[in-house]
């Protein structure tokens, strides 16, 4: 089972924008994919998205057997803000006694509230995702900038021990590249 969290800076996009990706993932991996429709900011600020995604992951684990799915093989995955939620949910599952997750897959994840990496400097402008757009997303997501220091807002700052194995994909010309690499390291 893959529990999937869509990207969109916690503000835009939804399960419909990521439907073809989830279908492709289900077909390629030969698994069930549960795409989570979490609440979006700014109407539902941090930690609403994390709470929704964790509740959905717990629901999948609690109901997997009745759905004919293997509860011992649950992975979480997401892109961009969904990659952020993936990292957060793995920490929440470890910290709160389950469910047991076997893998985490993150594509271009947001893992830290900060704009001080070399990739933020080199890729601040001119590409699809910019520093300015990331600041806009964070400003809509966080109730206050101080919340950015919290572990579940910036999972890179948390304890990364005892987490399931991870596949972390980054993009060369992405402001998020270095924080994704730091999480993988």
N, C-alpha and C positions, 0 to 999 in steps of 0.2 A: 504494500500500500504506500502510495506517495501522497502526503498531505501537502498541497501546493498553495503558496501565498503569492498573489500577483504583485507586480511592481506598480509604480506610478507615484512615487514620492509620498505615500500614505494619503494622497489628496485626490488623485485622478485614477482612472482605469478601474476595471472590475473583472468579474469572472468571465464576462462575455468577451472582453478584449483579449483575454488569454485562453479562450476556449480552444482554438486550433493548436496552440502550443501544448495544452494539457492532453488533447487527443493524440497528438504526435508522441508525446511522452508515454502515454498509456500503451500505444501500439508498439513503440520501439522497446520499451522496458518490459512489456507483457505483464503489466500490473494494473491494479485499480488506482485511479487518481481522484482524489477528493479536492476540489478547488474551493477555497474558503472565501466567502463574501464578507469580509470584515468591514467594520464601520470606518468611514473616511473622515479625515480632518478637512477643514477646521471645525466642523460641527462636533466631531468626536476626537478630541485631542488625546495625545499620549497620556496614559497607556492603553487606551481603548482598543486599538488594533491588536496589540500584543495579547490583551485579555481575550479578545474574540478568537484569535488564532489558537491560543492555548486551550480554550474551551472546546473548539472544534477538534483539535488533536486528541484531547481526552475523550471526546464523544466517539471519535473513530475507534480508539482503543477499546472503549467499553462496549462498542457494538459490532466490532469486527467479526466475531464468531457468528453472530446471528445473520450477518450479511454474507457469510461464506468466505471470509477473508482471513488471512493468517495474521493474528495479532502479534506474533513474534517477529514480524518483518515490516515494521512501520518506519518509513523515512519521511523527512520533511525537506521541502525544496521551495525555492523562489528566486525571483530576479529583482535586482536593485533594492527597492524598499521591501520587496518580498524576501530577498536574501537577508536583509536586516532582520525581518521577522523570523526567518529560519534560524539564524544565530541566536536570537532571543528565546525562541521556543525550546531549543535544545538546552539552554541554560535553565529555563524555567522547569523543564521536565526533570532535569538532574536535581535542581534545588528543592522541588516540591514532591519528590518521590515517584516520579513517573508521569506519563507512561514511558516505558523503555523504548528508546528510538535507536535504530540500527545504522542510520546514515543521514547526512545532511548535504544538500546540494545547493550551492549558491552561485548565481550568475551575476557578476558585477555588483556585489553586495555593498550596502551602506553599513559600515561597522563602527563608525566613530563620528561624534559631533565635534568637528574641528575642520579647519580649512588650511592646515599648516604643512601638509605633505608636499613633496616635490611634484607629484602628479596634479595636485590642485593648482600649483603655480604654472606648470607647463601646459595644462589643458583647461585653463580657466575660461577661455573664449574660443569660439570658432567651430566647436564640435556640437554634437547633438545635446549632450548634457554639459552645462556650464556651472561655474562656481555660483553665479548669480541665481540660476534656477535652483541649485541645491540650497542656497540660503533661503529662497522663497519657500521651498518645501519644508525645511526645518522650522521656519518661522510659523508656518501653518500647523505643523504637527505638534510642536512642544508648547505647553502652557506658558513656560518662561525659559529663557536661555539656560538658567541654572539646572533645569531638568536634564540637559544634555550630558551632564556629568554622571548621571545615574547609570548603573550597569545595564538595565534593560532598555535604556535609550542608546547607549554606546556599548554594545556587547564586547567590543575589542578591549574595553577597560575592565571587563569582568574576569572571573576565574575561568580559564578555558580548559582546565584539567577535567578528566572524567567524562568528556563529551564523546559522542559517536564519531567515527571517521567522517571526513568531509572532502568533498570535491568543490574547490573554489575556483571559479573561472573569472578572469579579469580581462579588460580590454586595454590595449596599449595607449590609446588616446582618450582616456576617461579620467576625470578628476578623482574617481573612486578607486583607481587602480592600486595605489599604494596601501590604502586601508584594507582592501581585499587581500593583498599579498601579506600584509602584517597579520591578518586573522589566520591565513593559511600557515604562515610560519609558526 
